[in-house]
Structures are given as structure tokens and as C-alpha cells.
Amino acid sequence: MFIGPPGVGKGTYAKIISQKYNIPHISTGDIFREEIAKGTELGLRVKPYVERGILVPDEIVVEVVKRILQSPLCNRGFILDGYPRTVRQAEELDRIVNVDVVFLFEAPLEVVVERVSGRLLCPKCGAIYNVSWKPPRRPGICDICGTQLIRRRDDEPKLVRERYQLYRQTLTPVIDYYRRKGILVEVNAAREAHLVISDIEHILAKIFKLNPG
Ligand code: AMP
């Protein structure tokens, strides 16, 4: 499980680890953005929350996550990114799966605001770019699927600061929950991505005797 403030790089790390170990990357934020883009019933229900950067009610999130984790897609394991965001969500998760390890990525607010200000996202395949250090080959176009890239509405600096504060208030009890269980691993994510990834790989190798491939 990958948790941490918005813009800390969870999604980027999760995508890389997911490909290396061939296990699915389940991001509740990505799922909601996709559903909103497709205009589905779920999309319409979550849109007002996601666009304002506030939490979607637990009942909705829990239902979505339960459905996915119980599908054959997750038989060999999974990476959950951006879930849980409340203790209730953590407790509901414990009812259906066994969580092996929780990575908590930390970075100061100013680092997060800077990272997020240049972030571009592919609304189709979920690829993440940054205009400063990971620009797409053709400006504004996804390298992988050729779709026009977008900026997340909730990446506007004022909203990022608000989401960060919300994260601090709501995630502290969740962090304590996993610390008490003894499965929390804290990772300094204010460093370059390859260093963060290498830490994650070392920890996974220790816990699961697992190597990429
Ligand atoms: P993220 O991409 O993880 O930053 O999520 C984007 C937005 O989706 C959040 O600001 C929330 O509105 C919503 N969201 C994603 N995951 C959750 C969750 N576990 N609980 C409640 N809301 C969520």
C-alpha cells in the first residue's frame, strides 16, 4: 500500500513498481478521474468531491475498492495507491484482504507544490509527466497512447495546499493504525525518484524475497 501527501510521487512510484513486479496498480484517484471522464453514474457521484479536492464519502470508496480487490485481477497481489484515507477505510480493507506492508512517502509542502505545479496527466492511460523534468516527447501529447495531456484541476497551488492540510488532518490516525500493526515503512520522498524506487525495491526484497521480473 502506498500512502502520503498529494503530489509526493505515489502514482509514479506505484506505476514503476507495478510494471517491474507485474502486479496491478489500483489508484482510487485514477479510477475516479476515469469514471468522471466517461460520465458514468459513479463518475457523476464523485465529481463534486474530486474537483474540490475533498474526500469522497467512505461508503462510495469502500464499495469500489472491495469490488476490484475481490476480482481475479488481484489474485497475485496488488499495489493500492491513495487508499485508505480514513481509519474506517482501513478497517473495511482488513475485512477483505491481508495487507503486508504500508509505504508512507513523506515530503515537505513546498516540495509537493513545486512538483505538482508542472504535472501533466494522460486522461486515457494514466501516464504522468512533468514539464520540467519528465516532459513528453511532443509537447502536450502522451508518449504512450498519443492522447492530449491535461492538468488536474485540483493541482492548482491553492488547492494543493488545502489537500495537503486535509491529508495532515485525516491521515494521521491512519498512519498510527498501521504503525501499531508494525507494517508501516517510512520513505523520504523528497529525493530523486530513482533513489525512492531503489528503497522500495530493497524493502520488498527483504519482506517477500522478491525480485523484479
Ligand atoms: P489522488 O489522485 O489520490 O490525489 O485522488 C484525487 C481525489 O480523489 C482526492 O482528492 C479525493 O477527492 C478522491 N479520492 C481518491 N482516493 C480517495 C479515498 N481513498 N477516499 C476518499 N477520496 C478519495
Residues whose N, C-alpha, C, O or C-beta is under 5 A from the ligand:
A	BS01	AMP	P6 T28 G29 D30 F32 Y49 V50 G53 I54 L55 V56 V61 G82 Y83 P84 R85
